[in-house]
Amino acid sequence: MTIGISAFRHFGVVDSGQAFGSSYAAPIVSGAALTVKDYLIDDGRLWANSPGNLHAVMLSMADRWHYDYNGTSFRATFGGDRYSGFGRLKLRLLQTGSTQVMRRWMRTSRTFNNSSPDYTWRPYSTPNPSNSVNYKCVLNVPQNHDPTVDMADIALRISLRAPVNGVCDGTGPIIQGQHDLGYDTKHMAAITEDVAGNCPEVAINNYGVPAGDSQLVNLFCQVTTIDDNEPS
């Protein structure tokens, strides 16, 4: 994986405007990840010791920024690409509440084998807060290719369901949905319409794990009051 970050620099009388490349970016990303890990562990979230969990958190904080190399940029609603990944690095306060950007966040880990059924998760019994505008999930599927050349094929779907009598019980109609079915080790899906007042739901689809193998996946989701579009 290559991570790129741009930053201003000035060497003597030559102003190049940017510094770039993985050798420049890697220490910055590592420091950011360490900051997030320290915060989570200090808050008693010992699951942050798992690289897979921390990876999912960091990817979920990215701003979904993509650049199409035709001079325009946009915020993707699913997947990543070879140039932009899952977007630009951001650090977001993982503190929820009525005055915070992060209204809700939730995580889980699951292990799949070849016969495991799909997994559907409804993390909350109450609808999203009224000022919610962005619902995004990242699924990390770390795989070791040393003993096998086959990849697990596990995909991500997210939905917003209408509450029934004010309760999120999974029986209401689906209002919005998005999915990332790419054959990859990382998945992202985001919904930016009808987030407020509806119920988040996640489905992890098991399309196949190599026979005799098991596959751990790490999921992190967030509901925020911004559409990943705060100033760079």
N, C-alpha and C positions, 0 to 999 in steps of 0.2 A: 504494500500500500504506500503510495506517495502522498504526502500532505504538503500543500503549498500555502504560504502566507506572505502577503506583501507588507512592507513597512518602509517608512522613509529613512534615508540615511544620507550622510554627507561626508565625503572623504576629501579633505583639503579644499581645493577650489573646484572639484568635480562633484556635481550633484546628479547622481544617476536616477534619483526619484524612487527607486524600488530596490528591495533586496528580495530574492526569491530562491526557491529550491528546497528540497527536503532537508539538506544539511543546515539550512537557516531555520526552517520551520520546526524540526523535530525537538530541539530544546525548549522552544516556546510551548509547544503542545504538551510535552512531558511535564513542564512546570505547572501548566494549567490543570492537567490531570491530577498531579500531586496535591494541588490546592483543593480540588473538589474531593479527593479521597480523604484528605485530612479533615475537612468539614464533616463529611458523612460519618467517618469513624468516631470523631469527637461527639457526634450526635447519637452514637450507639448503633449506627448502621454498619455492622461488621461485614455484611455481604459485599461492601465496597472493596474488601481485600481480594475479591475474585477479579482477575483481569477482564474476564468476559462481561461481568456486570458493569465495571467501571467504563469499559469501552462503549457499551450501550448508552450509558449516561452521557458521555462526552459527545457521541454522535447525535444524540437527541437534542443537545444544546445548540448544534450548528444551525445556521439560519436558512437552510434550504436554497441558498443562492446558487444559481447556475448561469453559465455564460455560454451563449451559443456560437461565439466566434464570428458572428455577423454584425457585431456591434451592439447587441441587445442582451439584457440579462432578465432573468425571471426566477420565480421561486417555485421549485418543483413540488408536486403533490405526491410523488411516489418515486422510489428508487434513487440511485445516484448515477454519476457518469465518470468516465476515466479522467476527465479534466477537473471537474468541480467537486467530486466526491459527494458528500451529503451537504455541502455548503461551507461557509466560512466559520472559523472557530469563534464561539461565544462562551462567555461565562455567565451563567444565570444563577440567581440566588435560589437555592433549593429550600425555600421557606414558603409555606402556603398560608393563605389567609386573605381576608377581604381587601387588604391594602397592598397585596403583593401581586407581581406579574404572574407568578406561578400559582395558579389557583388550586391545582391538584397535580400530583404526580403519583405514579404507581409502578411497581416492578414485580416481576416474578421470574422464576427459572423452572424449566421443565426438561425432562429427559425422554427422548423418543427412541424406539427401536423400529424394526421393519413392520411390526404388527400394531404399533401404537395408534389409537384413534386420534382424529383431530381434537384440538383443545379449544374450547370457548370460555372466555373469561369476562365476567361482568364485575369490575372492582368496586362499584359503588351502588348503593341502594337508593340514592337520591340523585336528581338531575344535576347537570352542570350549573354553576352559578350564572347569574344573569349577565355579567359582563365578559363571559368567556367567548373568545373569537377563534381560537386555534387549538385543534386536537391532533396530536402527533405521536406516533409510536415508532420505535426502532427495535428491530429484532436482530440480535447478533448470534450467528451460528458458527462459532469457532471450530475449525476442523484441522486435524493432524493428518497430513498426506504422506507421512513417512511409511506407515504400514499398508496403506491402501491408496489406489489412484481414483477411487470412486468417491463422489461427493454426495452427502445427504441432500435431498431436495425438499426443503421446508420453506413454506411461504407465509406471508403475513397479510391478513385482511383486518380492516377496522371499520366500525359502523357507529352510527348514532341512531338509537331507537327512541321513539316517543315514550315518555313515561305513561303508566296506567294508574290513574288516581294518585298521581304524584310520586309513584314508586317505580324504580327501575327493576323490573322482574323478568325482562327478556321476552315479554309477550307483546309489547307494542310494535307497531310497524317501523320498518327501517326508513329513516328520513334521509340519511346520507351514507355513502360508503366509498371506500377507497382500498386498493390492494397493491401489493408489490409481489408479483409472482416470478420475479427474475430468479434464474438458476445461479444464485450467488450466496456468499457467506454473510452478507449484511443486507437488511431490508429496511425501508422506510416508507411510511404512508402518513399522509396528513389530510385533514379536513378543515376547511376554513369557512364553511357556511353552516348555519343552523346549529352551531355548537352550543350556544346558551340554551338552557332549559331542556336539553335532551340527554340521553343516557349513553355513555361510552361503552363500547363492546369490542372485544378483540378475539379474533380467531387465528390460531396457529395451525396451518394445514400441513399435514404430513403426507407428502407425495412419494416418499420412499427414502429409507435409510438402508445402506448396504447390509446385506445379510450378515449376521453375526456381530454387527456394530451397534453401538448406542450413541446418541447424539444429544448433548446438552445444548439448550438454547437459553439466551438471556434476553428478556423483554423489558423495555423501559418506555413509559408513556407519560405525556404531560398535557395538561389543559391550561392555557395561558390567556392573558388579556391583551396580547399583541400577536400580530400575524408574522412573527419572525422578521419584522421589518424595521426594527429600531436602527438609528444611524450607525454606520460602520465605524 
